[in-house]
Amino acid sequence: MTTPLLQLDRSGLYCAAGDFHIDPWQPVKRALITHAHSDHFARDCGSYLVAAEGATVFRIRLGADALIETLPYGQPISINGVTVSFHPSGHVLGSAQIRVEHRGEVWVAAGDYKRDPDPTCAPFEPIRCHTFITEATFALPIYRWADPQKVIGTINEWWRRNAASGKTSLLFSYAFGKAQRLIASVDPRIGPIFTHGAVERINDAYRQSGVKLPKTHYLVRSEKPDLRRALVIAPVSARDTAWTRRFNQVSTGYVSGWMRIRGTRRRRAVDRGFVLSDHADWEDLLLTIKETGAERIYVTHGYVPVLTRWLNEHGYNAYGLQTHYESGEGEAAEVGEVEAAEVVTEEAESNS
């Protein structure tokens, strides 16, 4: 039997022919990274190859001493006789699908991806291949995203009403990717935009990379500016800390694909939930898989059994791929028993 071009070993997804790993979970000699969320890379690897668009973000995430090489989107290189190229995945700045070709066989490791438009990163690009490795973060039929512009319009209206009432609009989102997408999309004419330090650090990297963001103000803990008309964007980790407890008149919101599920907003103890995700929904997962033309599909990260079963029942050769990164940073980190139980319950109700 022929050895698969990519296969799991104790460190991650390994290409024996090229002697490199993709998104390893422990240090390896050579790592190719799909994107700079912490659930897709290990520190202290011998070298890293990343998409050039995300070089500044990768430097922040991997550290000053990391040996980082960059590759422009679509430019092929040879690694020990294996042809490799990076292609936009539309997830966050510098995110990539990694195409691997050897002796006429093509695999694509998609990492995390979305197909909705995002002003802060290159749009998703479908890649034809023989074997496709897909995420399954939101791989349930209940997850279908609304038009992102309508969601942004709802956020703007919430912010506008709060500003008219003299309230601070405190919006929780992921510090890398989602926060910058929000900042680039909301209407800055409503009021000033303040950010938590974790968000502002990534904002600087985006600006250095050429991404246009409106002016933001780093909100230092010791300072007390007038925030009555402000939008304040902070990471989820800042909730229920001294940093957020200083706000007086405040309305809280949370931006995530998990807001699609009834009860999630209540458990997060926020006033408003906005459904906006940096991952593909159910329909876009299926569309992407179809467009690859792949003969084999490997499914990882999230609702793996559900998507694998559906694909096999509809004529695909699909297999689950168990990795160490079934939880980590960003929306994938919030997959849990409570969410899963509510999804099943709500899906059953919607079909009854």
C-alpha positions in Angstrom: 0.0 0.0 0.0 1.3 3.4 -0.9 2.2 5.7 2.0 -0.1 8.7 2.2 1.5 12.0 1.1 0.5 13.5 4.5 -0.1 11.4 7.7 -0.2 12.0 11.4 2.8 11.3 13.6 3.4 12.1 17.2 4.1 15.7 16.3 1.4 16.5 13.9 0.6 16.2 10.2 3.8 15.0 8.5 5.0 14.9 4.9 7.7 12.2 4.8 8.6 12.9 1.2 9.4 16.6 2.0 10.4 16.0 5.6 8.2 18.8 7.0 5.1 19.1 9.3 2.0 21.2 8.8 0.6 22.9 12.0 2.6 20.7 14.4 1.6 20.6 18.1 5.1 20.1 19.4 8.5 21.4 18.2 9.7 19.9 14.9 12.6 20.6 12.5 10.5 22.4 9.8 7.0 23.6 10.2 4.6 25.0 7.6 1.8 27.0 9.4 -1.7 27.7 8.0 -2.2 30.7 10.3 -1.1 32.3 13.6 -3.8 31.3 16.0 -2.2 29.3 18.8 -4.1 26.1 18.1 -2.2 25.8 14.8 1.4 26.1 15.7 4.0 24.9 18.3 6.7 27.2 19.6 10.5 26.4 19.3 10.4 24.7 15.9 13.7 24.8 13.9 12.1 26.9 11.2 8.7 28.1 10.1 7.3 28.7 6.6 4.3 31.1 6.5 2.3 33.2 4.1 4.0 36.5 3.5 0.9 38.5 4.1 0.9 37.5 7.8 4.7 38.0 8.4 4.2 40.7 11.0 1.5 38.9 12.9 3.6 35.7 12.9 6.6 37.5 14.3 4.4 38.7 17.3 3.0 35.2 17.8 6.1 33.1 17.4 8.6 35.4 19.1 11.6 37.5 18.2 14.0 34.5 18.0 11.9 32.3 15.7 13.4 31.5 12.3 10.5 32.6 10.0 10.5 32.2 6.2 7.7 33.7 4.1 6.1 32.7 0.8 3.7 34.9 -1.3 0.3 33.4 -2.0 0.3 31.2 -5.1 4.1 31.0 -5.5 5.3 27.4 -5.6 8.6 26.2 -4.0 10.2 22.8 -3.9 11.0 21.2 -0.5 13.1 18.0 -1.0 11.3 17.4 -4.3 7.8 18.2 -3.0 6.0 21.2 -4.5 4.4 23.5 -1.9 2.3 26.6 -2.3 0.2 28.8 0.0 -3.3 30.0 -1.0 -5.7 32.3 0.8 -8.1 30.7 3.3 -10.0 34.0 4.2 -9.8 33.2 7.9 -7.5 36.0 9.3 -4.6 38.0 8.1 -1.9 35.7 6.7 -4.1 32.6 6.8 -3.5 30.0 4.1 -4.4 26.7 2.7 -1.3 24.7 2.1 -1.1 22.8 -1.2 1.3 19.9 -1.3 2.1 18.1 -4.6 4.3 15.1 -5.2 4.5 12.7 -8.2 1.2 14.0 -9.6 -0.7 13.7 -6.3 -2.2 16.9 -4.7 -3.2 17.3 -1.1 -4.6 20.6 0.4 -4.5 21.2 4.1 -7.1 24.0 4.5 -6.6 25.0 8.2 -9.4 27.2 9.2 -11.3 29.1 6.5 -14.3 31.2 5.7 -15.8 32.4 2.4 -17.6 35.5 3.6 -15.9 38.8 2.6 -13.5 40.3 5.1 -11.8 43.7 4.5 -8.8 42.6 6.6 -7.5 39.5 4.8 -7.3 38.0 1.3 -10.4 36.2 0.1 -10.7 32.4 0.1 -9.5 30.7 -3.0 -10.9 27.2 -3.9 -8.1 24.7 -4.8 -8.5 21.6 -6.8 -6.9 18.5 -5.3 -7.1 14.7 -4.8 -7.3 14.9 -1.0 -8.7 17.7 1.0 -8.3 18.3 4.8 -11.1 20.4 6.1 -12.1 21.9 9.4 -15.5 21.1 11.0 -15.8 23.9 13.6 -19.4 24.7 12.6 -20.3 21.5 10.8 -23.9 21.2 11.7 -26.9 22.2 9.5 -28.1 24.7 12.1 -25.0 26.9 11.5 -25.9 29.1 8.5 -24.6 32.6 8.6 -26.5 35.8 7.8 -25.1 38.4 5.5 -22.1 39.9 7.4 -23.1 43.4 6.4 -26.5 43.0 8.0 -24.8 41.8 11.2 -22.4 44.8 11.1 -25.5 47.0 10.6 -27.0 45.5 13.7 -23.9 46.2 15.7 -23.8 49.8 14.5 -27.4 50.3 15.5 -26.7 48.8 19.0 -23.7 51.1 19.4 -25.6 54.1 18.1 -28.5 53.6 20.6 -26.0 53.1 23.5 -24.2 56.3 22.5 -27.5 58.3 22.4 -28.1 57.0 26.0 -24.7 57.9 27.2 -23.6 54.3 27.6 -20.3 52.6 26.8 -20.7 49.8 24.2 -18.4 47.0 25.4 -17.9 44.4 22.7 -16.1 41.1 23.3 -14.4 39.3 20.5 -11.3 37.4 19.7 -8.2 39.7 19.9 -6.6 38.4 16.7 -8.7 38.4 13.6 -12.3 39.0 14.7 -11.5 42.3 16.5 -9.7 43.7 13.5 -12.6 42.6 11.2 -15.0 44.4 13.4 -12.9 47.6 13.7 -12.6 47.7 9.9 -16.3 47.2 9.4 -18.2 49.3 11.9 -19.1 53.0 11.4 -16.4 55.1 13.2 -18.6 58.2 12.9 -20.8 56.9 15.7 -18.1 57.6 18.3 -14.5 56.8 19.3 -13.2 53.2 19.3 -11.1 52.1 22.3 -9.3 48.8 22.5 -7.8 46.4 25.1 -4.0 46.1 24.9 -4.2 42.6 23.5 -6.3 43.9 20.6 -4.3 47.0 20.0 -1.1 45.0 19.7 -2.6 43.0 16.8 -4.1 46.2 15.3 -0.5 47.6 15.0 0.6 44.4 13.2 -2.4 44.7 10.8 -1.6 48.4 10.0 2.1 47.5 9.4 0.9 44.9 7.0 -1.1 47.4 5.0 -4.5 46.8 6.3 -6.5 50.0 6.7 -8.2 50.4 10.1 -9.9 53.5 11.5 -8.2 55.2 14.4 -8.4 53.3 17.7 -7.3 54.3 21.2 -5.5 52.0 23.5 -7.4 52.0 26.8 -4.9 51.9 29.6 -6.2 50.5 32.9 -5.1 53.5 34.9 -6.7 56.0 32.6 -10.4 57.1 32.7 -11.4 58.8 29.5 -14.9 59.7 28.6 -16.4 56.5 27.2 -20.1 57.5 27.1 -20.2 57.3 23.3 -17.4 54.8 22.8 -17.2 51.4 21.4 -14.7 49.4 23.5 -13.4 46.1 22.0 -11.8 43.6 24.3 -10.9 39.9 24.3 -13.2 37.4 26.0 -10.5 36.8 28.6 -11.0 40.4 29.9 -14.5 39.7 30.9 -15.1 39.8 34.7 -11.7 41.4 35.4 -10.7 44.7 37.0 -10.2 46.0 33.4 -13.9 45.7 32.6 -15.4 46.2 36.0 -14.5 49.9 36.0 -17.2 50.7 33.4 -20.3 52.3 34.9 -23.1 52.8 32.3 -22.3 50.0 29.9 -24.0 47.6 27.5 -22.2 44.4 26.7 -22.1 42.4 23.5 -20.4 39.3 22.3 -19.5 38.5 18.7 -19.1 34.8 17.8 -20.6 32.1 15.6 -21.6 30.4 18.9 -24.2 33.2 19.4 -26.3 31.3 16.8 -27.3 28.9 19.6 -30.0 29.8 22.1 -28.6 30.1 25.6 -25.0 30.9 24.7 -25.6 34.6 25.3 -27.1 33.9 28.7 -24.2 31.8 29.8 -21.8 34.5 28.6 -23.7 37.1 30.7 -23.9 39.7 28.0 -26.7 42.0 26.9 -26.4 41.2 23.1 -25.1 38.4 21.0 -24.0 39.0 17.4 -23.6 36.0 15.1 -20.4 36.7 13.0 -17.9 34.0 12.5 -14.4 33.6 10.9 -15.2 30.0 10.0 -17.3 28.5 7.2 -20.8 27.6 8.0 -22.5 24.3 7.0 -23.3 25.3 3.5 -19.9 26.8 2.8 -18.2 23.7 4.1 -20.1 21.5 1.7 -19.6 24.0 -1.2 -15.9 24.1 -0.6 -15.5 20.3 -0.4 -17.5 20.0 -3.7 -15.3 22.6 -5.5 -12.1 20.9 -4.6 -13.1 17.9 -6.6 -11.3 15.8 -4.0 -11.6 12.0 -4.0 -10.8 11.8 -0.3 -11.8 14.1 2.5 -10.2 14.2 6.0 -12.2 16.1 8.6 -10.7 17.7 11.7 -11.4 20.4 14.4 -14.9 20.4 15.7 -18.0 18.3 14.7 -15.9 15.7 12.9 -18.3 12.7 13.2 -21.3 14.7 11.9 -19.5 16.0 8.8 -17.7 12.7 8.1 -21.0 10.7 8.3 -22.8 13.2 6.0 -20.1 13.1 3.4 -19.9 9.3 3.4 -23.7 9.1 3.1 -23.5 11.4 0.0 -20.9 9.5 -2.0 -17.6 10.9 -0.6 -14.7 8.9 0.9 -14.4 10.8 4.2 -12.4 10.1 7.4 -12.0 11.7 10.7 -8.5 13.1 11.5 -7.9 13.4 15.2 -5.4 16.1 16.2 -4.2 17.6 19.4 -5.9 20.9 18.4 -9.5 20.1 19.1 -9.6 23.1 21.4 -7.4 26.2 21.4 -7.7 29.8 20.5 -10.7 31.5 18.9 -14.1 30.1 18.2 -12.9 26.5 18.0 -11.9 26.8 21.6 -15.5 27.1 22.7 -16.7 23.8 21.4 -18.1 22.0 24.5 -20.7 19.7 25.8 -23.1 22.5 26.6 -23.0 24.0 23.1 -23.3 20.5 21.5 -26.3 19.6 23.6 -28.0 22.9 22.8 -27.3 22.5 19.1 -28.9 19.0 19.0 -31.9 20.3 21.0 -32.4 23.4 18.8 -31.9 21.4 15.5 -34.5 18.9 16.6 -36.9 21.7 17.5 -36.3 23.4 14.1 -37.1 20.2 12.3 -40.2 19.3 14.3 
